[in-house]
């Protein structure tokens, strides 16, 4: 074997990825990179702004085959970083710098994987004839709606926020209009137009990798694979291939110092505590709704761990004396909380969740049923499917503008902890926990899909 042949044999297949901002997007990308590196022998290059790279380095510090290339563009100051308009606008500016980086890596690259906020970068990849894929960090159900957005827009001139009745989407359960993602609700809002354009840009990808698995969203996955043509924008004939490869979720890290809230959970009986948290973005309810939630938790009589981080005085958000009255059975935790270890703790019986997709998958992996309380983005879609299709949880009784009074909070907590719906949700959660583990194990549905895709990419190595 000559030197050139030896070099070719030792060269690893190589992919580049470009994630979006926020832990809900970064974590699935890092877990995807880990699987490609550990299980399939790929080298992975993260292309990202400096601030994002810093987060990724921390999350993926133990993997030697993950590399980093930083790219920078002038920042846009008109929107906060969390605003989707910022993400879409900045991606337009990243196209040329990313194309330069991809060009420098072109001889080694077999694929380029981007976040669904970063579909503008597919143009950079296409110009270099590098196959481009989207890693969808939302559910298969939400992806169906994203792809159908342009068709739905052409079918009506009315905003969904003005509709009272259900809306039909091919191959999906009929869903009330208010459960559609906030980006699809108001036709007059700039975000609506940005997501509408993204509906078609998603179709420029060679494939879409979804952070989900067969047993969790079988109906939506079937819709994307078997009836995709009914969801795609007009004029798009084939569309991207679909690859359900989840759940892409971290394993609990036993090496970190044990959090105080976990020590508190150690002292509680098994399956006795309701965990309450509204996500890593530190979203919290308006003060009057926060107080209703507090009153409902107190009235339920059940133990609770409530993560309530705020730049305000938390005591001022709650009713006077609440923490004192509930000190024997409740803990209001105002610091960062390790969600996966909390959900996997034996004392946890249920989860009052905003239904962000990462939190939903973490609940699935831990076998914990959900009280679905969505706040924004596609969380309402997730909540609908969690409660009505997947069977993983229940919803409180909503008032106007998604208001939940203290009586409804108490009722929802009691139902999940002791009612028939709660019993069924707990059984379903236990089933899905095992299904999720099987999906990513050898021979599982998600592992098989990712292995086949990795094989396709390896075949491109010259």
NORMODA-V564526 format. One record per backbone hydrogen bond with DSSP energy under -1.0 kcal/mol. NH is the residue of the N-H (numbers start at 1). CO is the residue of the C=O. Records with the same first field share a line. If there is no record, write none. Layout:
BEGIN
NH->CO / CO
END
This chain:
BEGIN
6->2
7->3
8->4
9->5
10->6
11->7
15->43
16->111
17->45
18->113
25->22
26->22
27->23
29->25
30->26
31->27
32->28
33->29
34->30
35->31
36->32
37->33
38->34
39->35
42->36
43->13
44->65
45->15
46->67
47->17
48->69
53->49
54->50
55->51
56->52
57->53
58->54
59->55
60->56
63->60
67->44
69->46
71->48
83->80
86->83
87->83
88->84
89->85
90->86
91->87
92->88
94->90
98->94
99->95
100->96
101->97
102->98
103->99
104->100
105->101
108->105
109->105
110->14
112->131
113->16
114->133
115->18
118->115
121->118
122->119
123->120
125->121
126->122
127->123
128->125
129->126
130->125
133->112
134->207
135->114
136->209
143->139
144->140
145->141
146->142
147->143
148->144
152->148
153->149
154->150
161->185
162->159
163->160
167->175
172->169
175->167
177->165
179->176
180->177
182->377
184->181
185->182
189->186
193->189
194->190
195->191
196->192
197->193
198->194
199->195
201->197
202->198
204->201
205->202
206->132
208->241
209->134
210->243
211->136
212->210
217->213
221->217
222->218
223->219
224->220
225->221
226->222
227->223
230->227
231->228
232->228
236->233
241->206
243->208
245->210
246->212
249->247
263->259
264->260
265->261
266->262
267->264
268->265
271->346
272->347
273->347
274->303
275->350
276->305
277->352
282->279
290->286
291->287
292->288
293->289
294->290
295->291
296->292
297->293
298->294
299->295
300->296
304->329
305->274
306->331
307->276
308->333
317->314
322->319
325->321
326->322
329->326
330->326
331->304
333->306
339->337
342->338
343->339
344->340
345->342
348->345
349->273
350->273
351->369
352->275
353->371
360->356
361->357
362->358
363->359
364->360
365->361
366->362
367->364
368->363
370->392
371->351
372->394
373->353
379->376
382->378
383->379
384->380
385->381
386->382
387->383
388->384
389->385
390->385
392->386
393->386
394->370
399->403
402->399
403->400
409->405
410->406
411->407
412->408
413->409
414->410
415->411
416->412
417->413
418->414
419->415
423->419
424->420
425->421
426->422
427->423
428->424
429->425
430->426
431->427
432->428
433->429
434->430
435->431
436->432
437->433
438->434
439->435
440->436
444->441
447->439
448->444
449->445
450->446
451->447
452->448
453->449
454->450
455->451
456->452
457->453
458->454
459->455
460->457
461->458
END
